[in-house]
Structures are given as C-alpha cells and as structure tokens.
Amino acid sequence: FRSLAISLVPAMPMVAGQLFLMTFVLIVSFFIVVKTQPWRVWQANVLDMLILGCLMIVVNLACMFVEEVDIQLIGYLCLGLISLMCACFPALMAYGLYLRITQSMMRKKFDRFVCHHKASAGSFARLTKLLLAGEPGIIRVFIDSDNLTDLDNLFNIVGTQTALLIALCTQGILRSAWCMGEVSTAKLQSVPVIKVIFPEFEEPTDEFIEEVDSHLSDSSILAERGMNVTFVQDVLRWFRGVASFSLPLNLGYMELEHLKVVLTAANVNAGNTSPVPNSSRRSASESAESKIAILVDDRNFEALATAFILAHMLRPHYVHQADMIPRVLRARDVMIRSAMFGLVVCSEGAFASLPMLRMLATMAELKCRCIPIFADTEFKVPSRPFFEENRGMMSNVTGHEAQIIQLVKDLFKEIAVVFQPGLGSSTEMILMTKARELAERINRQNGAKILRLRTKECLDTFVSKHGSLISVLSSPSDMVSPNPSSPATEYKFIDDDWDAPPEVPLPAMSRLAS
C-alpha cells in the first residue's frame, strides 16, 4: 500500500502538491508502523520507523530547492489544515457528550460488578457470579478473572459500564488499594453500591480512616488516578452508611437463595440494612438424597464457596441422573446414607475440625469412594507433626486415634484434584474443564478407591506382627477405651510412609502375617 501511494505522487501536476502528498503518505505510514508493529522482529520495526523519519526530513529539506511556488495552492492547503485542527475540538466534545447521553439512556455493559479482595473472597466472588448469571434482568456479571485484561481500564469499567457494584466486605477489602479505588469511583460516578458483609468484617473506625494511608497496600495506585488521601477518607465515611446485607455464620442453600434474591433486585435504597435470615427450614437441595457428597469445613467461607461452585459445575453432567446431582455437606448437616462418592474439600485447618473428621469417618463407614479436592494454596497434606499436635482431638472421633490417622493417610493416597476458584488465573472456562474431568473420573469404575475405616482388631493384629513401625502406649488419659475393664491403646505412627494392612478378617490376617 505504501509503495503504491508513493508511486502515485508524480501524477500530481504541481511540485507543491507532490511534496504535500509525499509528506502525508510518510506520516500515515509512520503511525501505522508504530501502532501495528508489522514486523516480527522488533529491530525491524525500529529500522522501518527510522527510515520513514529520515525520508520525512529529506522531503522537508527538498522544499527549499523548489523554484516555482504556487502561493495560492499552498494557502489553500494551510487553510484546510488549520480548519481541520479547529474542527477537531468541538467534534471531540460533541462525541464525548454523545457517549455520556447514550450511556445514561442505554443499558450498562455489566449489570453487576463484584468488588472483592482476591485472597479473602476470590472464591466467593466466583460463587456470586454463578448465583446471579441467568437471573431475570441480569445479563453480565463482572469479575476480574473473567472480564479484565487491562488494569488501567478497571476504574473506567466501574464508572461507565456498571449498573450496580457489589462489595464483598472482608477485612482485606479496606486494605486493598484497587478495591478502595473501585468503591471511590462508584461514589464519584454515582454508581449504586451494596455491601455483602462477612462475619469477620468490621466497619472502618474513625481512627482507621484517619490513618488509612498507612493501611492501604499501595496508595500510589489511587494517587496516580487523582484520588488523594482526603478523598479516600470521605469515601470510607460514606461507605459505612451504604446499604448492607449480613451473611450468617452457617451459610447454606437457603441463605444463598435469599442472597441471590437480594442482589438481583434492581433498586437498592442506601442505608437499608437487611441480614440474610438463618432459616432452620431445610431447602430441597439440602434434604435431597444424592450419591455424590461434597464434604467441606464450613468455618472457612472460601472453602464453602469452592464446594458450592464445584457442585454447581458438576450438576450439568448429571442432569439426567437426579440421584447423582452433588450435594454440599457442612458440619451441622446430616450425612447422606445413599452416598457412594465423597469429594473432600481440603482447606487450611480442615482436618483439625472434629465435625469434619466425623463426617469423613461416616463416609468410610458407608464405604464411599473419596477424592481429595485441593481448594486452598495454603493447604498442606497432614504429616506426623500435625497428627502429634491433634491426636487428642482425633481420639474423640471414634475412640481410636489410629483409625482416624490412618483414615486421613488413606484419603491422600488418592490423586487429588486442584480446584481453586479464588486464583486470578482460574477463569470460568478452566474451572468448567476441571469439573468435566472430575465428572469423568467419578463415572469410571476405578476412578477412586473405597475409603475404609480400619477395625481395632485389624490394627491390633498388625501391631503385634509389625511393631517396628508402630509403638504401643498404654492407658493414655485422653483415649476412650471400648472396654472399661481393659486399658485403652494409642498408636503412634513412627513412619509417615507406613502402609496400613488391608481390611481383612483376623484369620486371613494371621495367615498373611505368617
């Protein structure tokens, strides 16, 4: 294209016109190269721009050697260029006004914008999007993992393309400069805001507001965008009076359903505070029987959100098998007696929870096929120091500490599935792919091993034959003996890589040992 345009320059009848056209072609070519970077090697792009710049200088110098000058033509060209420059200013202002009017009259690109601190509410933000997607009046929900490609455009999306901002209020949101920038932009652009308050969240105090500059992760992010400390302080005072909805400690299907109704509502009146009711009535999802149970530590909201997301993404794979639709089990829930598969959501502190271990032991009694789900980057597979620290609590599960320790060890012999919606790199497409692979694994006959609870007799026989791996301690105060007339027995695992015996009858066990 450039060569063709240059070849047409001599067709101009006058020298002044030829020089003008040549300069115009070179300038346009220069900007195209800068914008598109057409060459694969960056050095070639730099060389191309350098050549074009030198050619423009040569053409300008050539103007000095022109003997015949058409003053009238040059005057017309200068007048046209000056008129074009003057017309650009009102045209740009008119275009901006047009965009302002059309954006106020037309539907915003995003019906809801989920403002959240990634480390403390990343998974719950994903769950919020899944709850709202497809609801009447809700077309698109923004979360950064799915919809953001350029951080510099983040605040512009809040201010011009968002109908309602949902602030997931964990303690981290007040210390994140990006989150406070989103809330500040919403206030500045009169975008409605609603707060979803987590149990651990505390409203900013006057002392916190006065020292907000020292609490923010990086206040320069706001300063670069014209938001000084005084403005952020005013926003925090305003933020305390924004409409809010409090989440209960026991979050289940009923509470999530009510939260969805609240966030779907089109009109939210500022200052209206309404807690999500903690209903004792069980929903159909909570009471339904299922062959797939998702076990989760409900003290951790991020782990709980991960469990609900996993259940939601597995549901389409069992749409024609009602008894296979996954159900999330919390500590206060009744175990599903029809369960055949157990998905154990592994989060930090999960295996230090007595209700969690009791649920796991019940799954073993039902002989469920269990698969561990790694939902937390901070989670570590329990090891000997963990067992030593929590053995008193573990002994209260079944009365035999060794049973629970081996039960946990057996669980992690199964290959785990990493499913972490809270990560910034976990897009909806990636999570759906992992859910599909997990569904295929569940459907296979050998997709997971059966989790069994070792009997005390089986463990006693193994101790008597393999004392080198297990030391036997008598009458510990924290053990509950099944027989009051005999001392209780505690098993202390010496080797972390110890493989427990299979659950076989005692005569077969004796033959195996001999």
C-alpha positions as CSV (number, residue, x, y, z in Angstrom):
1,F,0.0,0.0,0.0
2,R,2.8,2.4,0.9
3,S,4.7,1.7,-2.3
4,L,1.6,2.2,-4.4
5,A,0.8,5.5,-2.8
6,I,4.4,6.8,-3.3
7,S,4.3,5.7,-7.0
8,L,1.2,7.9,-7.5
9,V,2.9,11.0,-6.2
10,P,4.4,12.1,-9.6
11,A,0.9,12.1,-11.0
12,M,0.3,15.4,-9.1
13,P,0.7,18.3,-11.7
14,M,2.4,20.7,-9.3
15,V,5.6,20.3,-7.2
16,A,3.9,21.7,-4.1
17,G,1.2,19.1,-4.4
18,Q,3.7,16.3,-4.8
19,L,5.6,17.3,-1.7
20,F,2.4,17.6,0.3
21,L,1.2,14.2,-0.8
22,M,4.6,12.6,-0.2
23,T,4.7,14.0,3.4
24,F,1.1,12.8,4.0
25,V,1.9,9.3,2.9
26,L,5.1,9.1,5.0
27,I,3.3,10.4,8.2
28,V,0.4,7.9,7.8
29,S,2.9,5.1,7.2
30,F,4.9,6.1,10.3
31,F,1.8,6.0,12.6
32,I,0.7,2.6,11.1
33,V,4.1,1.1,11.9
34,V,4.1,2.5,15.4
35,K,0.5,1.2,16.1
36,T,0.6,-2.3,14.4
37,Q,4.3,-3.3,14.7
38,P,4.0,-5.3,11.4
39,W,7.5,-6.9,11.6
40,R,8.0,-10.0,13.8
41,V,11.5,-8.8,14.9
42,W,11.3,-5.5,16.9
43,Q,14.6,-4.3,15.5
44,A,12.9,-4.4,12.0
45,N,10.1,-2.2,13.3
46,V,12.6,0.3,14.7
47,L,14.5,0.4,11.4
48,D,11.3,1.0,9.5
49,M,10.4,3.9,11.7
50,L,13.9,5.3,11.4
51,I,13.8,5.2,7.6
52,L,10.4,6.8,7.4
53,G,11.6,9.6,9.8
54,C,14.7,10.2,7.6
55,L,12.5,10.3,4.4
56,M,10.2,13.0,6.0
57,I,13.3,15.1,6.8
58,V,14.6,14.7,3.2
59,V,11.2,15.8,1.8
60,N,11.1,18.9,4.1
61,L,14.6,19.8,3.0
62,A,13.7,19.4,-0.6
63,C,11.0,22.1,-0.2
64,M,13.9,24.6,0.0
65,F,15.0,23.8,-3.6
66,V,11.6,24.4,-5.2
67,E,11.9,27.4,-7.6
68,E,8.3,27.7,-8.8
69,V,5.9,28.1,-5.9
70,D,2.1,28.3,-6.2
71,I,1.3,30.6,-3.3
72,Q,-2.4,30.3,-3.8
73,L,-2.4,26.4,-3.6
74,I,-0.2,26.5,-0.5
75,G,-2.5,29.0,1.1
76,Y,-5.5,26.7,0.4
77,L,-3.7,23.7,1.9
78,C,-2.7,25.6,5.1
79,L,-6.2,26.9,5.5
80,G,-7.6,23.4,5.1
81,L,-5.3,22.0,7.7
82,I,-5.9,24.8,10.2
83,S,-9.7,24.4,9.8
84,L,-9.4,20.7,10.3
85,M,-7.5,21.3,13.6
86,C,-10.0,23.8,14.8
87,A,-12.9,21.4,13.9
88,C,-11.4,18.6,15.9
89,F,-12.0,20.2,19.3
90,P,-15.8,20.8,19.0
91,A,-16.1,17.4,17.3
92,L,-14.4,15.6,20.2
93,M,-16.5,17.5,22.7
94,A,-19.7,16.5,20.8
95,Y,-18.6,12.9,20.7
96,G,-18.0,12.8,24.4
97,L,-21.4,14.4,25.1
98,Y,-23.0,11.8,22.8
99,L,-21.3,8.9,24.7
100,R,-22.4,10.4,28.0
101,I,-26.1,10.7,26.9
102,T,-26.2,7.3,25.2
103,Q,-24.6,5.5,28.2
104,S,-27.1,7.1,30.6
105,M,-30.0,6.0,28.4
106,M,-28.8,2.6,27.2
107,R,-28.2,-0.5,29.4
108,K,-24.8,-0.7,31.0
109,K,-22.5,-3.4,29.7
110,F,-22.3,-5.1,33.2
111,D,-25.4,-5.4,35.3
112,R,-23.3,-6.3,38.4
113,F,-19.6,-5.6,39.3
114,V,-18.2,-7.8,42.1
115,C,-15.7,-5.9,44.1
116,H,-13.6,-8.2,46.3
117,H,-10.2,-8.8,47.9
118,K,-8.8,-11.7,45.9
119,A,-7.1,-13.5,48.9
120,S,-10.1,-13.4,51.2
121,A,-13.1,-13.5,48.9
122,G,-11.9,-14.8,45.5
123,S,-13.9,-18.0,45.5
124,F,-17.0,-16.2,47.0
125,A,-16.8,-13.7,44.1
126,R,-17.0,-16.6,41.6
127,L,-19.9,-18.1,43.5
128,T,-21.7,-14.7,43.4
129,K,-21.3,-14.6,39.7
130,L,-22.7,-18.1,39.3
131,L,-25.7,-17.2,41.6
132,L,-26.6,-14.2,39.5
133,A,-25.8,-15.4,36.0
134,G,-29.0,-16.1,34.1
135,E,-31.3,-14.5,36.6
136,P,-34.1,-12.3,35.1
137,G,-32.7,-8.8,34.4
138,I,-29.1,-10.0,34.9
139,I,-27.1,-10.4,31.7
140,R,-23.5,-9.9,32.6
141,V,-21.6,-10.0,35.9
142,F,-18.1,-8.7,36.1
143,I,-15.3,-10.4,38.0
144,D,-11.7,-9.6,37.1
145,S,-10.7,-13.2,36.5
146,D,-13.1,-13.5,33.5
147,N,-13.6,-9.9,32.2
148,L,-10.4,-7.9,32.8
149,T,-7.4,-7.8,30.5
150,D,-6.0,-4.3,31.3
151,L,-5.8,-3.0,34.9
152,D,-5.7,0.6,33.6
153,N,-9.3,0.1,32.4
154,L,-10.6,-1.2,35.7
155,F,-11.9,2.1,37.2
156,N,-13.4,3.1,33.8
157,I,-15.5,-0.1,33.8
158,V,-16.8,0.7,37.2
159,G,-17.6,4.3,36.4
160,T,-19.1,4.0,32.9
161,Q,-20.1,0.3,32.3
162,T,-21.5,-0.9,35.7
163,A,-25.2,-0.7,36.8
164,L,-24.6,-1.9,40.4
165,L,-21.4,-2.6,42.4
166,I,-21.4,-5.4,44.9
167,A,-18.7,-5.0,47.6
168,L,-17.8,-8.3,49.3
169,C,-16.8,-6.9,52.7
170,T,-14.0,-9.0,54.2
171,Q,-11.2,-7.4,56.2
172,G,-9.0,-7.3,53.2
173,I,-11.2,-5.0,51.1
174,L,-10.4,-2.0,53.3
175,R,-6.6,-2.5,52.8
176,S,-6.7,-3.1,49.1
177,A,-5.9,0.0,47.0
178,W,-7.7,-1.5,44.0
179,C,-10.9,-2.3,45.9
180,M,-11.0,1.2,47.5
181,G,-10.4,2.7,44.1
182,E,-13.4,0.8,42.7
183,V,-15.6,1.9,45.6
184,S,-14.3,5.5,45.2
185,T,-15.0,5.5,41.5
186,A,-18.5,4.2,42.1
187,K,-19.2,7.1,44.6
188,L,-17.7,9.6,42.2
189,Q,-19.8,8.4,39.2
190,S,-23.0,7.8,41.3
191,V,-23.0,4.1,40.7
192,P,-25.2,2.3,43.2
193,V,-23.3,0.2,45.8
194,I,-24.4,-2.7,48.0
195,K,-22.3,-4.3,50.7
196,V,-22.3,-8.1,51.4
197,I,-20.9,-8.2,55.0
198,F,-18.9,-11.3,56.1
199,P,-19.0,-12.4,59.8
200,E,-15.4,-11.2,60.4
201,F,-15.8,-7.8,58.8
202,E,-15.7,-4.6,60.9
203,E,-16.8,-1.2,59.7
204,P,-13.9,1.3,59.4
205,T,-13.5,3.3,62.6
206,D,-12.6,7.0,62.8
207,E,-9.1,6.0,63.8
208,F,-8.7,3.7,60.8
209,I,-10.0,6.4,58.5
210,E,-7.5,8.9,59.8
211,E,-4.6,6.5,59.2
212,V,-5.9,5.0,56.0
213,D,-2.8,5.9,54.1
214,S,-0.7,3.5,56.3
215,H,-3.3,0.7,55.9
216,L,-3.6,0.7,52.2
217,S,-1.5,-1.8,50.3
218,D,-0.3,0.8,47.7
219,S,-1.8,4.3,47.9
220,S,0.2,5.4,44.8
221,I,-2.3,3.4,42.7
222,L,-5.0,5.9,43.8
223,A,-2.7,8.9,43.7
224,E,-1.9,8.2,40.0
225,R,-5.6,8.4,39.2
226,G,-6.3,11.6,41.0
227,M,-7.6,10.1,44.3
228,N,-5.8,11.7,47.3
229,V,-6.0,10.6,50.9
230,T,-8.6,13.1,51.8
231,F,-11.0,11.9,49.1
232,V,-10.5,8.2,50.2
233,Q,-11.3,9.2,53.8
234,D,-14.5,10.8,52.7
235,V,-15.4,7.7,50.7
236,L,-14.8,5.5,53.8
237,R,-17.2,7.6,55.9
238,W,-19.8,7.4,53.2
239,F,-19.1,3.6,52.8
240,R,-20.2,3.0,56.4
241,G,-23.8,4.1,55.5
242,V,-24.1,2.1,52.3
243,A,-26.9,-0.5,52.1
244,S,-25.6,-3.8,53.5
245,F,-26.6,-7.4,53.9
246,S,-25.0,-9.6,56.5
247,L,-24.1,-13.2,55.9
248,P,-24.8,-15.7,58.7
249,L,-22.1,-18.0,60.2
250,N,-23.9,-21.0,58.9
251,L,-24.2,-20.5,55.2
252,G,-26.3,-23.0,53.2
253,Y,-28.6,-23.3,50.3
254,M,-31.4,-21.3,51.9
255,E,-29.1,-18.4,52.8
256,L,-27.6,-18.3,49.3
257,E,-31.0,-18.3,47.7
258,H,-32.0,-15.3,49.8
259,L,-28.7,-13.6,48.9
260,K,-29.4,-14.1,45.2
261,V,-32.9,-12.5,45.6
262,V,-31.3,-9.5,47.3
263,L,-28.5,-9.0,44.7
264,T,-30.9,-9.5,41.8
265,A,-33.2,-6.7,43.0
266,A,-33.0,-3.7,40.6
267,N,-33.4,-1.0,43.2
268,V,-31.4,-0.8,46.4
269,N,-32.1,2.0,48.8
270,A,-29.0,3.4,50.5
271,G,-29.0,2.8,54.2
272,N,-31.3,-0.2,54.1
273,T,-29.8,-2.9,56.2
274,S,-31.1,-6.4,56.0
275,P,-29.4,-9.5,57.3
276,V,-29.7,-12.8,55.4
277,P,-32.0,-14.9,57.5
278,N,-30.5,-18.1,59.0
279,S,-33.5,-20.3,58.4
280,S,-33.9,-23.6,60.3
281,R,-36.1,-24.9,57.5
282,R,-34.1,-27.1,55.1
283,S,-34.3,-26.4,51.3
284,A,-35.0,-29.1,48.8
285,S,-31.3,-29.1,47.8
286,E,-30.2,-29.7,51.4
287,S,-32.7,-32.5,52.1
288,A,-32.3,-34.3,48.8
289,E,-30.6,-37.7,48.7
290,S,-27.5,-38.0,46.4
291,K,-24.8,-40.4,45.6
292,I,-22.2,-37.6,45.5
293,A,-21.5,-35.8,48.7
294,I,-19.1,-32.8,48.9
295,L,-17.6,-32.6,52.4
296,V,-16.3,-29.2,53.5
297,D,-15.2,-27.3,56.6
298,D,-18.0,-24.7,56.8
299,R,-15.9,-22.5,59.1
300,N,-13.9,-21.4,56.1
301,F,-16.2,-19.3,53.7
302,E,-13.7,-19.6,50.8
303,A,-13.7,-23.4,51.1
304,L,-17.5,-23.4,51.4
305,A,-17.8,-21.2,48.3
306,T,-15.5,-23.6,46.5
307,A,-17.8,-26.6,47.4
308,F,-20.9,-24.8,46.1
309,I,-19.1,-23.8,42.9
310,L,-17.9,-27.4,42.4
311,A,-21.5,-28.7,43.0
312,H,-22.9,-26.1,40.5
313,M,-20.4,-27.0,37.8
314,L,-20.8,-30.8,38.2
315,R,-24.6,-30.5,38.0
316,P,-24.9,-30.3,34.2
317,H,-23.0,-33.6,33.9
318,Y,-25.8,-35.4,35.8
319,V,-28.8,-33.6,34.6
320,H,-30.4,-36.9,33.6
321,Q,-29.4,-38.6,36.8
322,A,-31.2,-36.9,39.7
323,D,-29.7,-39.2,42.3
324,M,-26.1,-38.2,41.1
325,I,-26.6,-34.4,41.5
326,P,-23.9,-33.4,44.1
327,R,-24.9,-32.1,47.5
328,V,-22.7,-30.0,49.8
329,L,-22.4,-31.3,53.3
330,R,-21.5,-28.9,56.2
331,A,-20.6,-29.8,59.8
332,R,-24.2,-29.4,61.0
333,D,-25.7,-31.4,58.2
334,V,-27.0,-35.0,58.3
335,M,-24.8,-37.5,56.4
336,I,-26.4,-38.8,53.2
337,R,-26.9,-42.5,53.7
338,S,-27.1,-43.0,49.9
339,A,-23.7,-41.5,49.3
340,M,-21.3,-43.5,47.1
341,F,-18.8,-40.9,46.2
342,G,-17.2,-38.3,48.5
343,L,-15.4,-35.2,47.4
344,V,-13.4,-33.9,50.3
345,V,-12.6,-30.1,50.0
346,C,-9.2,-29.7,51.6
347,S,-8.6,-26.3,53.1
348,E,-6.3,-24.9,55.7
349,G,-7.3,-26.2,59.1
350,A,-10.0,-28.6,57.7
351,F,-8.6,-31.7,59.3
352,A,-8.2,-30.0,62.7
353,S,-12.0,-29.8,62.8
354,L,-13.8,-32.5,64.8
355,P,-17.1,-32.3,62.8
356,M,-15.1,-32.6,59.6
357,L,-13.3,-35.8,60.8
358,R,-16.6,-37.3,62.0
359,M,-18.1,-36.7,58.5
360,L,-15.0,-38.3,57.0
361,A,-15.4,-41.3,59.3
362,T,-19.0,-41.7,58.4
363,M,-18.1,-41.7,54.7
364,A,-15.6,-44.5,55.5
365,E,-18.3,-46.4,57.3
366,L,-20.5,-46.1,54.2
367,K,-17.5,-47.3,52.1
368,C,-17.6,-44.2,49.8
369,R,-15.1,-43.7,47.1
370,C,-13.4,-40.4,48.1
371,I,-11.3,-37.9,46.1
372,P,-9.5,-35.0,47.9
373,I,-10.1,-31.6,46.3
374,F,-7.3,-29.0,46.9
375,A,-9.2,-25.7,47.3
376,D,-6.5,-23.7,49.1
377,T,-3.0,-22.7,48.1
378,E,-2.1,-22.7,51.8
379,F,-3.2,-26.3,52.4
380,K,-0.6,-28.8,53.4
381,V,-1.2,-32.6,53.5
382,P,-1.3,-33.7,57.2
383,S,2.0,-35.1,58.4
384,R,3.5,-36.5,61.6
385,P,3.8,-33.1,63.4
386,F,0.1,-32.4,62.6
387,F,-1.0,-35.8,63.9
388,E,1.0,-35.4,67.1
389,E,-0.5,-32.0,67.7
390,N,-4.1,-33.1,67.1
391,R,-4.1,-36.7,68.4
392,G,-6.3,-35.8,71.4
393,M,-9.0,-34.3,69.2
394,M,-8.7,-37.3,66.7
395,S,-9.3,-39.8,69.5
396,N,-12.7,-38.2,70.2
397,V,-13.9,-39.1,66.7
398,T,-14.2,-42.9,67.1
399,G,-12.3,-43.5,70.3
400,H,-9.3,-44.8,68.5
401,E,-6.7,-42.3,67.3
402,A,-5.0,-44.8,65.0
403,Q,-8.2,-45.3,63.0
404,I,-8.5,-41.6,62.1
405,I,-4.8,-41.1,61.4
406,Q,-4.8,-44.0,59.0
407,L,-8.1,-42.8,57.6
408,V,-6.6,-39.4,56.7
409,K,-3.5,-41.1,55.3
410,D,-5.6,-43.4,53.1
411,L,-7.5,-40.4,51.8
412,F,-4.3,-38.8,50.4
413,K,-3.2,-42.0,48.7
414,E,-5.8,-40.9,46.1
415,I,-4.6,-38.5,43.5
416,A,-6.1,-35.1,44.4
417,V,-7.8,-32.6,42.1
418,V,-6.7,-29.0,42.3
419,F,-9.8,-26.8,42.1
420,Q,-9.2,-23.3,43.3
421,P,-11.7,-20.7,42.0
422,G,-10.1,-17.9,44.1
423,L,-7.0,-17.8,42.0
424,G,-6.8,-14.9,39.5
425,S,-5.8,-17.4,36.8
426,S,-8.9,-19.6,37.4
427,T,-11.2,-18.5,34.6
428,E,-14.7,-19.9,34.3
429,M,-13.6,-22.0,31.3
430,I,-10.7,-23.6,33.2
431,L,-12.9,-24.4,36.2
432,M,-15.6,-26.0,33.9
433,T,-12.9,-28.1,32.2
434,K,-11.7,-29.4,35.6
435,A,-15.3,-30.1,36.7
436,R,-15.8,-32.1,33.5
437,E,-12.6,-34.1,34.1
438,L,-13.7,-34.8,37.7
439,A,-17.1,-36.0,36.5
440,E,-15.5,-38.4,34.0
441,R,-13.3,-39.7,36.8
442,I,-16.3,-40.3,39.1
443,N,-18.1,-42.2,36.3
444,R,-15.1,-44.6,35.8
445,Q,-15.2,-47.8,37.8
446,N,-11.7,-47.3,39.1
447,G,-11.9,-43.5,39.3
448,A,-11.3,-43.6,43.1
449,K,-10.6,-46.2,45.8
450,I,-13.1,-47.1,48.5
451,L,-12.2,-45.3,51.8
452,R,-12.5,-47.8,54.7
453,L,-12.4,-47.4,58.5
454,R,-9.9,-49.9,59.9
455,T,-11.2,-52.0,62.7
456,K,-9.5,-52.1,66.1
457,E,-8.9,-55.8,65.8
458,C,-7.3,-55.4,62.4
459,L,-4.9,-52.7,63.8
460,D,-4.1,-54.8,66.9
461,T,-3.1,-57.8,64.8
462,F,-0.9,-55.6,62.6
463,V,0.8,-54.0,65.7
464,S,1.6,-57.4,67.1
465,K,3.3,-58.5,63.9
466,H,4.9,-55.2,62.8
467,G,6.0,-53.5,66.0
468,S,8.9,-51.8,64.2
469,L,6.6,-49.3,62.5
470,I,4.2,-48.6,65.4
471,S,4.9,-48.1,69.1
472,V,2.2,-49.0,71.5
473,L,1.5,-46.8,74.5
474,S,-0.9,-48.0,77.3
475,S,-3.5,-46.1,79.3
476,P,-3.3,-42.6,77.9
477,S,-5.7,-40.2,79.7
478,D,-7.1,-38.8,76.5
479,M,-8.2,-42.1,75.0
480,V,-11.6,-43.7,75.3
481,S,-11.4,-47.5,75.7
482,P,-14.2,-49.6,74.2
483,N,-13.8,-52.0,77.1
484,P,-13.7,-50.2,80.6
485,S,-12.1,-53.3,82.1
486,S,-9.1,-53.1,79.8
487,P,-6.6,-50.3,79.2
488,A,-7.0,-48.1,76.1
489,T,-4.4,-48.4,73.4
490,E,-2.9,-45.5,71.5
491,Y,-1.0,-46.0,68.2
492,K,1.9,-43.6,67.5
493,F,3.0,-43.6,63.9
494,I,6.8,-43.7,63.6
495,D,7.0,-43.9,59.8
496,D,4.9,-41.3,57.7
497,D,5.1,-43.6,54.7
498,W,3.6,-46.6,56.6
499,D,1.1,-48.6,54.6
500,A,-1.8,-50.0,56.7
501,P,-2.9,-53.5,56.2
502,P,-6.0,-54.2,54.1
503,E,-9.2,-54.6,56.0
504,V,-9.4,-58.5,56.1
505,P,-10.8,-60.9,58.7
506,L,-8.5,-61.9,61.5
507,P,-7.8,-65.5,60.4
508,A,-6.8,-64.2,57.0
509,M,-4.7,-61.6,58.6
510,S,-2.8,-64.2,60.7
511,R,-2.1,-66.3,57.6
512,L,-0.9,-63.1,55.8
513,A,1.5,-62.3,58.7
514,S,2.9,-65.9,58.8
